[in-house]
Amino acid sequence: MTLYRYTFQADVPKAEVEASMLLAVIAVEGLHGEAQTRLDAGHAIGGTFGACVIDGGTPVGRDLAKVFTAFLRREFGEDSFRVERLHAIQPQSQPATPEATK
């Protein structure tokens, strides 16, 4: 799984970031449809703010990350935020252990 984590400079208004995310979601709905966007464009903005995460594991999620990034650059400038690509570690399946026989 690929996640995109956005962090923002302290002077970037939270309400404006949330509005940019909403506009990005609407734009992606135009590309992929409302239902597909709801299913495949996972995202969250942290409660304490300072970070936003988009699940980039699907084409819809990657498109959301692209559109959101473009909106942020346009509205706040290149140096107002940072985006990192994170790769979530998939849990490894444990081999079955043979049951003890009596």
C-alpha positions in Angstrom: 0.0 0.0 0.0 1.2 3.5 -0.8 0.3 6.5 1.3 0.9 10.1 0.6 1.5 12.2 3.8 1.2 16.0 3.5 2.6 18.3 6.2 2.1 22.0 6.2 3.8 25.2 7.4 2.3 26.7 10.5 0.8 29.7 8.5 -1.2 27.5 6.2 -4.9 27.8 7.3 -6.5 24.5 8.1 -9.9 25.5 6.7 -8.2 26.4 3.3 -6.5 23.0 3.2 -9.8 21.2 3.9 -11.5 23.3 1.1 -8.7 22.3 -1.3 -9.2 18.6 -0.4 -13.0 19.0 -1.0 -12.4 20.5 -4.4 -9.9 17.8 -5.2 -12.4 15.1 -4.3 -15.0 16.8 -6.5 -12.5 17.0 -9.4 -11.7 13.3 -9.0 -15.4 12.5 -8.9 -15.6 14.1 -12.4 -12.9 11.7 -13.6 -14.0 8.5 -11.9 -17.6 9.0 -10.8 -18.9 9.5 -7.3 -19.2 5.9 -6.3 -15.7 4.9 -7.4 -14.3 7.9 -5.7 -16.0 7.0 -2.4 -14.7 3.5 -2.7 -11.1 4.1 -3.8 -10.0 7.6 -2.7 -9.3 7.1 1.0 -8.1 10.3 2.7 -7.9 11.9 6.2 -6.9 15.2 7.7 -5.5 15.0 11.2 -7.6 16.2 14.1 -4.7 18.2 15.5 -3.8 19.3 12.0 -0.4 19.3 10.6 -0.8 16.3 8.4 -3.1 14.9 5.8 -2.9 11.4 4.3 -4.2 10.1 1.0 -4.3 6.4 0.1 -2.5 6.2 -3.2 -3.0 2.4 -3.6 -5.5 2.8 -6.4 -5.6 4.9 -9.6 -8.4 7.0 -8.0 -6.3 7.6 -4.9 -3.3 8.5 -7.1 -5.4 11.0 -9.1 -6.6 12.5 -5.8 -3.1 13.0 -4.7 -2.1 14.6 -8.0 -5.0 17.0 -8.0 -4.7 17.9 -4.3 -1.0 18.6 -4.8 -1.7 20.8 -7.8 -4.3 22.8 -5.8 -1.9 23.2 -2.8 0.9 24.5 -5.0 -1.4 26.9 -6.7 -3.0 28.3 -3.6 -0.2 28.2 -1.0 3.0 28.0 -2.9 5.7 25.4 -3.4 7.3 25.8 0.0 4.1 25.8 2.1 3.8 22.0 2.3 5.7 18.8 2.0 4.5 15.5 0.6 6.1 12.1 1.3 5.3 8.8 -0.2 5.1 6.1 2.4 4.9 2.4 1.8 2.9 0.6 4.5 4.5 -2.6 5.6 2.2 -5.5 4.8 2.0 -8.0 7.6 3.6 -11.3 6.7 1.5 -14.3 7.0 2.8 -16.6 9.7 3.4 -20.3 8.8 0.9 -22.6 10.4 2.3 -24.3 13.4 1.6 -28.0 13.7 -0.6 -28.8 16.7 1.0 -30.8 19.4 -0.1 -34.4 19.4 -0.6 -36.2 22.6 
